[in-house]
Amino acid sequence: MIDTITRTAWSSRTSVGTALLLTEIIDLRAELRQDLAALGDELAGLRRHMNEHLTAIRSELLRGQRKFRRRKMH
């Protein structure tokens, strides 16, 4: 009888522990998904920002190149 009670109590604790662990894993996965989504948004913003800077730098270089060619021809 004591063995049965002990096994039942142990089984109940194990089930509760497993349920808590699964809940924690589910919560961590949800947080990870949110963090990865936010990181993706940040990277997309950085990509746009860097493309804007690259476009401005290219334009500036092309203007400088045209000015240099005009001076060289004269």
Residue pairs with C-beta under 8 A, 6 or more apart in sequence:
none
